[in-house]
Amino acid sequence: MFVDRVTIYVKGGDGGDGAMSFRREFKIAKGGPNGGDGGHGGNVVLIAANNVDSLAALTGQKHWRAERGANGTGADKHGKDGHSMVIYVPIGTIVRDVERGHILKDLDHDGDSLIAAKGGKGGYGNTHFKSSTNRAPREFERGYLGEDRHIALELKLIADVGLVGKPNAGKSTLLSRLSRAHPEIADYPFTTKYPNLGIVQSGYESQFVMADIPGLIEGAHAGAGLGHEFLKHVERTRVFVHLVEPDPADQSDPIKNYVSIREELRLYNEELLNRPEIIVVTKSELPGSAEVAEKLRAEVNRPVFNISAVTGKGLPELVRLLSQNLEQLREAEAAQKAAQAVAQKAAELAAVDAAAVAPIPVV
């Protein structure tokens, strides 16, 4: 079961109590305080892992509590720290505080972590309160309570390539042909009930992640056809492959279908229109598919590809084109990061130089 939104309660472990104790041994008078500190409570930690693809594992347990710290004892023995509770979530999970509404962290890389609820500090034993004027302290601290909060986890899939288009445009079929994914496929709309991911191999050493984004119909930006449930996954797609069916079962115009989907993307998030897009007319084995591709090419004044997931026509060329686009994006992103690092270093050096030449104030 694919789940991309869940709300849970997290509670850090409470700290253990400090001990009030005095050293008592034969022939040792006034041994002094020896109460140990309480152990710290465990944290509730979220970790993004690439082998987790859904939040479904969290739906059966709504409360997550870390272990409490043990109490301190005599002979200066500190209590044991409580074990942390680790929750593994998919890469691309956004963690939000339900009560305050702000985002705590975006776990968008493998290994990213967040302490969602910090454990309480252990209390001091009476050893900490001894002094030259208080040689027999009877003060000690109770353990501090661990943090607790309700958090909302929302998954936005991270994919290199996103397949968009009207229902029955051939998105699931194409994904199944190019990867080892096994999405549900049938000849009626809305067969795909949740996004599917697949790894597409391009050459011996190159591969990329492809996602089938379902639910895009007219009015999707306003929630029609569960549009909001799926449109959010489009936001983290680097390249779009827009599939256009040449002969829709509802007799709709393929050109208008393409424009309609582009409009839904614009209404949801206008920045999506700036993403690289490859336009593909599917089902080239059908009569009239080439003519539709030609009309669409004239309409948008851009290259339009004609493929068939059934016969395999155009699939190798499409994979090569996607690999080239992704490589260019990676190079551009690397250059941008390098430029930002150089600019930051220059700013730091300028700040150091400014501090060095600043006049010394006269006191």
DOFI-133307 format. One record per residue: x, z, y of N, C-alpha, C, CB in turn. Coordinates in steps of 0.001 Angstrom, whole numbers, plus 500000, padded with zeros to 6 digits. Glycine has a CB too. Layout:
# DOFI-133307
XZYXZYXZYXZY...
END
This chain:
# DOFI-133307
500849500000498811500000500000500000500884500000501238499040501225500006500576499095502175501335499015503422500632499867504471501478497535503907501370500819505046500850501687506105501831501622507264500651503172505603501339501327508464502242501217509612501930502219510721502183499821510171501031503183510450500761504223511440500296505484510717499694503751512476500871506629511076500468507887510477500805509014511436501152508099509106499992510066511421500238511255512232500474512437511308499051511534513199501562513178511551501904514317510702502254515516511574503080513970509755502216516687510957502609517939511601503959518358511038501536519060511383504912518654511926506239519074511484506532520454512048507327518054511924507198521268511242507503522655511635508901523004511166506461523658511043509768523328512142511104523799511799511034525180511184512009523812513031511985525488510333511994526793509688512261527912510687513036526825508584511603529059510509511851530211511370513213530818511041510731531268511210513818531402512058515089532075511826514891533404511106515815532300513146515884533801510322515803535086509630516067536243510575516789535128508474515569537415510224515755538605511060517160539176510872514693539676510724517709539683511963518956540425511852518702541792511210519613540590513239519752542384510657519606543659509951520113544807510811520360543627508612519462545965510641519989547194511225520535548041510089518891547969512041521831548209510046522475548905508940523744549590509440522800547923507783524114550675508749525344551386509093526195551544507849525035552768509721527491551502508072528436551653506963528432553099506490529867551221507385528193553255505218528173554600504631529024554589503360526701555063504318530206555194503458531093555295502307531652556710502225532239554255502396532005557110501015532517558463500774533780558705501592532804558681499271533822559805502275534951560244503098535202559345504311536198560303502253534224558502504675534349557691505901533187558080506810534340556125505586533496558903507782532452559368508688532267558365509819532796560764509252531056558257510275530744557382511412531306555969511196531309557981512719530889555366510078531406554033509726531004552944510694530941553656508363529973553185511482529580552196512484528574551190511941530802551467512997528040550369512839527009549396512441527606548253511625526297548833513681526855547781510656527287546610509861526103545731509459528039547068508598525138545621510334523980544764510054524294543295510294522792545183510913524063542450509320524366541014509428523281540238510178524545540418508039523656539066510631522716538203511351521786537493510373523475537173512210520620537110510885519707536297510096520149534849510048518306536389510655519795534146508993520144532735508873519283531860509771520009532284507433519820530724510164519065529788511004518039529036510146520027528783511718516891528712510738515887527921510040516297526460509933514549528033510746515836525789508917516164524379508732515418523495509719515849523948507311515961522307509960515326521324510842514461520358510039516390520545511638513497519743510694512771518605510118513400517351510717511200518679510414514019516530509866514813515397510324514196514095509815516280515529509849514024513127510705513585511788510333514806510874510283512517511244511334514923510084509211516041509159509063515492507787508695517053509663507988515929506763509432515528505385509126516382504853507982515664504471510380515734504286506980516446503780505802515944502380505477516254504729504579516874501486505154516488500094504908515805499889503565517698499210504987515782500897502694515081500763501419513658501314501482515858501472500323513192501650502681511813502104502879511109501054503730511756503532503560509974500560503272509309499471503998507907499811504478509240498262503129507486501057504316506140501433504723506092502941504931505090500984503669505066503387505674504850504814505889503861505393504884504354505062507304503590504637503824502571505054502857502908506384502194502399503989501795504199506678502004504584507918501327504195509156502129506081507927501067503926508995503424503596510145504274502097510406504355504143509930505668501301509493503830499848509662503967499308510781503083499139508362503628499992511098502003499504512135501093499933513531501484499972511852499709500795513665502477501258514983502920501297514991504436502662515328502324500414515770505030500280515783506487501104516892507134498823515942506873501536517896506355502296519004506907503688519033506265501551520351506682504713519048507126506100519065506651506813520247507298506836517715506980507251521187506464507875522411506954509268522568506347506999523639506626510222522883507207511573523163506729511644524615506249512628522894507847512708524926505526512853526255504925513237527300505976513908526223503807512732528484505793513029529602506688514419530155506392511966530714506546515093530669507422516376531326507227516179532690506586517122531463508556517147533103505772517058534404505101517441535525506072517975534437503847516922536716505825517237537870506666518670538341506411516239539020506403519286538895507445520596539501507273520479540815506499521261539736508639521575541288505960521603542554505214522807543374505683521671542298503663522964544535505072524088545395505406525409544814504953523898546751504798526491545546505233527851545114504905528203543812505613528005544943503394527607543611506796527872542412507620527575541104506881529327542411508079526579541124506032526217539913505285525149539141506059525706540271503851525507537931506436524566537075507156523583536430506175525322535988507958522373536212506655521375535535505836521700534051505665519992535699506454521242533488504596521488532071504305520638531187505221521181531757502814521247530100505724520495529145506538519469528407505685521447528141507214518330528111506278517301527376505555517662525908505399515970527507506265517214525288504318517472523867504085516602523027505030517193523490502595517190521959505537516428521039506387515503520183505542517372520147507211514395519789506122513454518871505488513751517466506003511964519282505778514137516553505114514493515188505495513350514250505113515826514745504814512897513453506078511831512477505854512409511096506128510577512764506765512357510227505131512879508865505290511752507943505730513521508351503967512020507150506754511020506241507313511626504846507398510534506725508717510804503808507541511340502439507644512078502219508964510204501412507509513010501289508950513664500861510189512602500210511083514856499862509896512621500578512360511616500073513287510498501063513562511034498807512756510660502320513107509631503333513318509800503978514693509689504406512209508718504010515445508694504675516753508054506043516567507911503822517826508731507093517048508250508469516910507718508923518259509381509426516402506476509363518272505826509735519538505259511150519424504694508720519906505422511943520469504815513269520535503325513100520841505518514165521617502478513584519954501037513353520098500492514065521322500289513819518847500891515319521542500319516107522631500752515582523994500719517567522490502044515261524155502546514821525452502486513312525621503960515291525640502473512582524515502312511137524579503585510344524770501401510812525660504735510995524966505962510257525221506679509929523907506886511061526149507538508914523973508295508501522792509508509407522630508732507013522900509663509972521448510813510824521170512040509988520818510493511798520034511839508947520004512958508068519660512422506837518951514000508804518770513177505765519093512898504510518402513976504344517327512874503279519406513592504503516083514556504442514979514675502987514524514120505373513785515493502219515232515526500772514997516786500289514287515395500053516300517608501208513778518784500821512996518873501687511749520079500948513839519457501136510711519637501886509475520511503115509744520270500990508374520014504286509347520760505524509548520425506268510820522195505232509539519644505657511742519222506378512940518435507618512539518373505469513863518651508716513244517988509957512869517444510670514095518948510870512110516509511568513864515898512359514921515518513720514353514656511636515518515918514783515058515425516116514700514048516259515329516407517264515184513019516100514530511647516129515045511187517550515347510696515481514048511697518526514611511365519934514846512601520760514506510116520391513989513157521396515521514391522162515343514072523536514752515145522311516691514907523967513827514727525277513221515053526395514201515591525404511980514447527554513961514681528699514837516039529340514585513584529731514651516601529933515619517889530618515515517705531956514798518516530832516920518667532312513985518613533605513316518849534743514287519629533661512197518213535875514037518364537027514920519679537751514680517205537988514730520183538418515729521414539187515618521151540506514899522017539443517008522120540898514045522091542241513472522626543244514468522901542299512173522520544531514129522914545546515112524416545588515362522450546902514657525222544892514543526666544825514812526941544218516183527379544004513723526087543243516598526308542555517868526072543450519076525414541349517958525439544588518893525063545415520032525967546640520205523630545859519880527014546756519381527906547909519520528799547724520742528766548100518242529126548825521368530011548823522522530685550187522617529232548489523831531527550333523621532225551617523771531278552747524139533311551503524826530141552364524709529167553393525095527968553448524154528685553144526512527906552510523220526782552486522263527365552238520880525710551377522638527886553295520282528606553154519023527677553152517812529615554265518885526450553528517988525496553531516871524218552806517295525173554993516412524331551496517608523149550770518096522070550621517025523556549395518598520878550781517470519737550591516565518931549352516958518829551838516573519505548569517846518864547317518242519220546203517250519289546920519680518280545333517037518497544108516259517447543099516698518416544377514702517671541852516335516753540795516766515951540242515599517523539668517444514727539958515887513919539171514951514345537710515049512388539327515251514142536974513987514457535549514029513534534801514980514363534947512635514067533750515592513261532941516511512406531950515708514174532182517529511238531656516234510342530720515562510881529295515672508924530805516160510671528518514631511055527110514671510072526296515491511150526545513264510545525156516012509659524276516771508587523700515861510457523144517442507455523384516450506416522689515702505694521742516634505426523687515054505249520638516097504532519639516894503855518648515957505498518901517874502865517957516485502270516813515808502963515552516328500713516751516043503404514706515426504057513468515829503338512281515205505546513476515425503314511198515958502736509945515474503874508995515147501763509315516527503850508443513966504847507474513540504188506099513510505446507849512142504779505169514235504249503807514286505349502828513925503669503483515685505077502000512942506066501042512460505848499684513125505993500910510922506922499169513725506936497794514219508034497072513465507161497726515781507621496183512576508579495516511708509651494797512506507871494538510799510870494876512021511986494163512625512335492993511716513221495105512843512167491782512232512435490591511431513172489568512283511121489989510866514000488776511643514686487699512353513722486571512690515853487163511517512858486247511727511937485124511883510516485599511612512316483956510933509588485283512503508188485632512306507343484379512164507677486488513464506522484339511119505618483207510895504284483513511553505431482921509370503902482705512528502629482902513221501798481638513079502848483257514724500506481806513298499591480674513174498226481152512742500128479642512182497268480242512758495908480558512350495863480916510862494971479376512648494817481650510438494657481886509002494614480577508221493386482691508737495216480598507054495275479421506176496199478320506684493898478859505999497102478662507621498058477668508098499201477470507113498609478078509453499306478364506120500349478229505112501495479200505270500879476859505136501286480290506005502363481253506259502813481937504963501903482310507279501863482453504202502219483163502973502845482230501945500989483834502378502323481005501863502878480038500917504322479702501275502026478759500891504581479499502565505939479183502996506881480350502712505961478834504492506427481578502984507264482753502716507597482864501232506560484032503193506618482582500392506857482673498945507820481590498455505532482566498186507851480444499137508757479362498730510189479605499185508267478037499285510358480222500352511685480405500907512335481718500499511619480324502389511557482667499982512108483966499606511519484389498268511819485033500697511848485606497872511313486160496631510084487028496859512375486966495929509546486982498061508335487745498350507163487136497584508044487769499878506197487998497252505021487543496491503736487947497222505032488137495047503486487350498386502254487687499109501031487127498401502312487158500543499890487742498710498622487255498137498263485931498796497466488302498331497903484951497991497615483601498496496283483127497930498757482604498120495434482612498816494159482029498380493734481010499419493054483129498183492628480300499157492209479219500041491120479650501013491726478047499227491071480948501354490098481395502343490828482241503390488934482206501670490274482339504621490962483060505704491145484545505401490188482903507000492152485117506032492443486546505962492751487015504553491286487330506506493395486155503772493890486594502472494942487676502675494474485404501666495833487469503646496900488428503918496355489581504745498080487748504648496434490781504192495866491957504847496915492788505562495150492812503838498181492499505348499255493218506027500494492332506036499550494589505333501417492598506966502622491764507044503449491841505771503475492180508233504044490719505416504943490661504265506332490265504734504421489664503197507346490845504115508730490546504445509417489880503268509478491816504852510345488982503570511136488334502531512525488018503051510447487057502040513510487997502169514881487648502521515104486183502180515910488560501780515482485396503173515730483965502985517238483744502948515061483113504123517709483125501875519137482851501716519457481504502344519551482872500217520497481501503183520942480261503819522433480108503580520617480255505348522788479320502584524191479212502206524595480367501319525080479161503440525909480524501114526387481557500205526452482931500854527742481185499683526717482978502153526949484261502795525929484598503882528320484279503381525083483667504239524141483876505333522730484100504794524159482677506294522034485045505387520640485293505038519934485905506238520528486221503795518606485840506225517846486434507318516501486916506784517650485417508479515861487789507574514584488392507194513451487600507831514521489886507622512495487199507002511327486454507477510075487291507236511214485068506763509187487304508241507954488085508143506743487193508342507948489222509171505740487395507512504454486711507639503543487619508457503822486377506225503191487194509691502358488003510584500919487503510498502882487943512058500033488255509855498640487788509696497767488192510886498035488351508398496497487809510805495488488310511727495434487677513089495683489708511901496110486528513304496094485926514631494945484927514744497439485236514928493931485324515499492789484458515779492473484590517260491542484829514890491534483818517732491136483925519131490537485306519387490124482810519505491036485976520419490591487332520721491431488409520057489170487497520307492534488022519384493370489003518675493968490014519646494493488294517898494302489568520873494915490483521848493979491626522204495308489726523116492652491391522058491655492411522360491208493169521122490461491782523026491853492900519984491538493617518755490697492850517769490852494861519084490262491636518110489445490849517185490242490537515918488962489539517858489580490672514785490241490388513513491407491311513232490717488973513491491298492564513699492407493529513573493668493016514254492700493823512093493471492299515366494601491680516039495677492661516456494126490947517230495280493818517033496265494796517479497056495362516311495584495922518238496437495393515126497132495943513972498338495099513597496188496052512791498317493808513937499379492902513508500225492378514666498782491742512761499623492254515837500370491698516963501578492554517328499462491553518170501493493865517104502624494723517464503871494366516656502264496196517247503675493812515444504831493444514628505527492184515156504399493230513178504833491427516012505435490221516575506506490576517607504356489332517214506375491755518235507236492113519360508708492182518977506804493436519934509012492479517715510410492638517314510905491465516478510584493928516536510233490343516625510666489124515945511547488314516878509452488286515477512672487841516389513639487164517260513306485691517447515043487302516693512787485053516401512439483628516464511065483447515833513515482737515737510201482667516476508892482341515916508938480999515196507822482317517020508288480936514058507961479659513433506439479537513510508498479567511926505971478658514362504534478502514606504002477412513668504245478141516117503207477823512698502667476896511705501307476379512156502553477579510325501141475079512078499885474429512477499341473674511269500099473458513705498105473979510903497453473296509777496889471962510262496318474184509158497200470839509583496755469534510077495266469268509881497533468456509399494670469878508853493258469614508558492561470934508248493107468614507365492255471747509291491638473061509068490291472942508378491472473799510387489984473948507548488719473939506812487523474056507745488694475071505795487705474678508914486583474827509853486449473633510786486753476093510673487193472550510499487139471322511289487579471514512743485742470768511261488321472562513005488806472784514370489965471843514680489244474253514561490271471707515955491325470811516415492685471489516265491085470391517883493634470908515510494948471537515325495682471790516638495806470674514435495551470871517601496228471032518890495675472255519623496063469758519761494348472380519635493723473524520290494057474832519572492210473332520352494218474766518253494604475963517499495980476463517934494603475672515988496910475512518122498251475882518570498186476542519953499174474638518607497454475922520871497330476457522223496666477829522198496533475496523113495680477998521330494955479260521238495874480407520820493800479131520251496721480168519828497640481217519368498654481547520456498368480779518076499167480542521146500104480791522248499439481631523347500615479451522834498174481370523599497459482123524618497277483584524194496096481477524897497002483813522898496865485183522407498174485951522541496407485182520949499288485284522264500595485933522432500835486274523903501731485020521902500443485362524801500637485605526233499801486779526708500286484357527040498546486828526277497659487898526707498094489251526165496243487603526275498718489251524993499192490519524423500471490984525110499433490373522912501415490071525284502687490404525921503310489102526419503653491158524928503303488912527716503738487641528283505191487316527961503544487654529773506001488338527708507407488109527385507583487362526059508147489438527329506565487411525201506663486734523901506795485220524058505439487058523045506312484682525165506386483235525365507823482770525597505509482821526545508717483700525906510124483342526135510955483372524854510737484282527156510352483802523746511090483823522492511288482400521977510356484681521442512412482141521313512598480823520690511477480536519697513968480743519982510956479318519746509826478938518882510111477581518239508489478888519695509879477518516940509973476261516204508555475901515748510971476376514975508088474736516162506725474301515842506762473476514560506102473474517018505898473832513623505898473183512313504461472822511932506542474106511233504239471568511606502965471146511016503129471203509504502543469696511498502279471967508855502400472205507416501602471166506615501918473626507069501710471294505309500920470496504370501091468995504613499445470872504475502357468567504678502631467150504933502161466259503800504110466937505162501800466862502656501288466052501542499869465563501802501326466854500244499206466134502833497843465718503144497847464475504037497076466863503826496870463580503864496776462407504744496531462836506190495647461462504272497205462198507099497002462497508511497906463576509066495607462894508729498712464211508201499590465280508678500631464754509660500284465959507500501218463596509357502236463019510250501642462660511603502867461775509613500381462168511618499746461809512878499504463057513743498419461074512613499100464155513104498891465402513840500204465887514445498293466485512918501287465788513661502602466195514174503001465360515379503668466071513079502712464067515333503055463184516447502234463523517689502833461718516052500941463791517515500088464157518649500543465469519281498626464269518202500895466427518427501341467733518932502678467594519665501470468751517770503534466714519156504833466477519788504624465894521199505703465512518914503679464993521332503395464398522634502739465408523572502497463171522471501938466308523015501229467297523828502178468330524420500166467994522996503100468851523600503972469934524064505317469434524571504196470926522951505607468133524334506876467528524763508071468304524205506953467476526302507974468631522926509037469367522231509123468871520801508779470904522264510233469133520106510322468722518707509274469427517855511717469005518159508672468714516943507701469258515991508110468797514603506232468805516331508199469713513679508639469395512325507447469306511390509636470444511818507595468483510387506544468276509398507094468699508035506059466778509381506475469718507412506980470238506140505855470333505122507636471615506336506253470579503892505294470843502815505876471933501925504982469540501985505191473078501882505629474155500999505347473814499544504942475467501373504460472859499306504122472462497929505189471536497357502742471768497886505539470481498104506532469514497606507961469878497995506210468127498129508115470771498974509454471148499424510001470289500542510388471097498284509205469331501017509665468439502066509980469224503348508610467357502342511171469018503897511560469608505168511992471064505119510453469487506098511893471712503963512244473135503895513740473386504094511809473708502560514637472626503439516073472870503685516453472677505146516918471945502819515884471655505797516187471413507202515676472567508076515568470078507660514506473100507738513956474216508501514843475452508382512536474537508025515313475741507178516175476910506969517480476749507750516472477109505459518059475551507722519301475323508467519088475505509968519844473916508183517968474995510477517673475120511904517494476590512295516407474315512264516811477349511457516618478769511740517953479507511745515667479398510710518812479187510792520130479829510735520938479534511994520902479359509492520869478288512462521602477922513683521062478676514896521516476403513927519743478764515006519138479487516117519531480961516111517625479353516066519491481575514940519825482991514838521299483244515140519482483513513451522165482321514708523593482468514991523856482375516494524406481396514238523165481461517168523316481344518614522817482601519326522563480113519127521719483176518829521203484408519427522190485557519238519841484774518816522769485651518042523739486729517788524955486588518696524181486725516309525434485368518871526595485148519744526259485516521189527063483675519664525058485141521635524651485466523006524516486975523190523322484770523353523945487664522177523795489114522264525156489802522264522939489634521102526085489311521431527427489898521398528142489711522737528259489272520263527997488520523334528616488268524637528012489166525713528455486792525031526698489376525641526034490234526627526506491682526496524505490159526463526638492168525256527116493534525049528553493692525537527018493916523567529387492670525278530779492730525736530844492774527264531576491519525204530011491962527914529986491953529381529519493302529928529068490826529895528531493903529277528046495207529727529120496276529552526776495602528958529878496192528440530948497160528212532039497031529265531542496978526818532381495776529617533404495548530652532915496083531998533748494032530766531644495820532322531100496295533595531069497820533653529693495737533813530720498462532543530683499919532505532083500510532667530056500400531193533073499881531996534455500356532109534966500200533534535368499597531136534627499077534163535040498854535546534416499889536476534656497440535998533160500218536234532489501228537062533140502597536889530994501307536709533529502924535661534186504209535413535543504276536107534355504441533906536315503171536040537624503144536705537468503239538219538391501863536335536446502565538749536197502619540196535847504040540626535060501650540590535086504749539794534719506133540115535947507031540103533669506662539120536858506802539141538089507592539073538961507326540288538867507279537786539089506032540683539890505680541859539306506296543126539978504155542010537977506266543236537336506832544420537586508332544511535833506548544402537563509008543358537808510448543344539260510753543700537465511037541969540178509852543301541605510098543552541969509971545028542447509132542739541305509080545760541615508861547171540737509674548101541480507407547503539798510433547550538916511230548394539715512326549102537772511846547558539454512579550381540196513629551108539920515004550542539838513611552591540934515847550542540799517213550061540138518051551162542193517808549653539010518664550854538326519449551887539157520630552333536980519934551382539117520905553612539842522054554187538942523282554141540298521760555661539435524333553490538648525565553376538979526473554572538941526300552009
END
